[in-house]
Amino acid sequence: MKKLLIIALSLASLYAYKIDTFKDDIVLDVAKIQDIFKGDSNDKSQDLFNLLKDDLDIELMTKLVLSKNANELSAEKLAEFQNIFIERLKKDFSSKIDLVKGSSLELTSTNIDDKRCQANMKVEYEEQVKEMIFKFRIINNECKLYDIDILNTSLIASYRAQFLDIIKQSGINGLFEKLK
């Protein structure tokens, strides 16, 4: 699961694409990510984040991971949480980047409707093939990433379960402290 998580997070360069070029752009970024995985860089994690855009749908992700608690935060606290959450994603990613050596990944299909875009991927590692689904929301003719399903488990749902457990035990301020 850790390997799949790191591959999924590395594919976070799939943050935002124009609807017209959605599939082609994803194919190009998958190739760039594969090159980074196979390259000799000493800092693959940084190389991947240099590839990433700031077009992640962090607003929707925040609402999804915090559930009703998002509505209780001031605009300033919500912005602070968004920054902390992005750093948490980067930290989780950086700590697991070396697990994906030798992994391969392939776009299998894309789907676009009025509100959503989806990229279906398969990743092969340790002689196993696993499916991943990247979910995007359409905003202003762009597809922005808001969730990834790995082994039929939503990344956002996993974070939400962790965060809501912390909020239940320690309150929203406890979550902020724990994530910092």
Residue pairs with C-beta under 8 A, 6 or more apart in sequence:
1 150
1 151
2 96
2 99
3 96
3 99
3 100
3 103
3 125
3 126
4 123
4 125
4 130
4 132
4 150
4 151
5 92
5 96
5 150
5 155
6 93
6 96
6 97
6 99
6 100
7 100
7 103
7 105
7 123
7 125
7 132
8 132
8 134
8 148
8 150
8 155
9 89
9 92
9 93
9 96
9 148
10 33
10 36
10 37
10 48
10 93
10 97
10 100
11 29
11 30
11 33
11 105
11 121
11 132
11 134
11 148
12 52
12 56
12 89
12 93
12 145
12 148
13 29
13 32
13 33
13 48
13 51
13 52
13 53
14 26
14 29
14 119
14 134
14 136
14 145
15 52
15 53
15 54
15 55
15 56
15 57
15 144
15 145
16 53
16 55
16 56
16 136
16 142
16 143
16 144
16 145
17 25
17 26
17 117
17 136
17 142
17 143
18 25
18 141
18 142
18 143
19 112
19 117
19 138
19 141
19 142
19 143
20 141
22 110
22 112
22 117
22 119
22 143
23 107
23 110
23 119
26 107
26 110
26 119
27 107
29 51
30 105
30 106
30 107
30 121
32 51
33 48
33 51
33 105
34 104
34 105
36 44
36 47
36 48
36 51
37 44
37 100
37 101
37 103
39 47
41 47
44 97
44 98
45 93
45 94
45 97
48 93
48 97
49 90
49 93
55 142
55 144
56 86
56 144
56 145
56 146
57 136
57 137
57 139
57 144
57 145
57 146
58 82
58 85
58 86
59 82
60 137
60 144
60 146
61 85
61 146
61 147
61 156
62 70
62 78
62 81
62 82
62 85
63 70
64 146
64 147
64 156
64 160
65 85
65 156
65 159
65 160
65 163
66 73
66 81
66 160
66 163
67 160
67 164
69 164
69 167
69 172
70 78
72 172
73 81
73 172
80 176
81 176
84 176
84 179
84 180
85 159
85 179
87 179
88 179
100 125
102 125
103 123
103 124
103 125
104 123
104 124
104 125
105 121
105 122
105 123
105 124
106 121
106 122
106 123
106 124
107 119
107 120
107 121
108 120
108 121
108 122
108 131
109 119
109 120
110 117
110 118
110 119
110 120
111 117
111 118
111 120
112 118
112 138
112 143
114 138
115 137
115 138
116 135
116 136
116 137
116 138
117 135
117 136
117 137
117 138
117 143
118 133
118 134
118 135
118 136
119 133
119 134
119 136
120 131
120 132
120 133
120 134
121 131
121 132
121 133
121 134
122 129
122 130
122 131
122 132
123 129
123 130
123 132
124 130
130 150
130 151
131 151
132 148
132 149
132 150
133 148
133 149
134 145
134 147
134 148
135 145
135 146
135 147
135 148
135 149
136 143
136 144
136 145
136 146
137 143
137 144
137 146
138 144
146 156
147 154
147 155
147 156
148 154
148 155
149 155
163 175
166 174
166 175
166 178
167 174
167 175
170 177
170 178
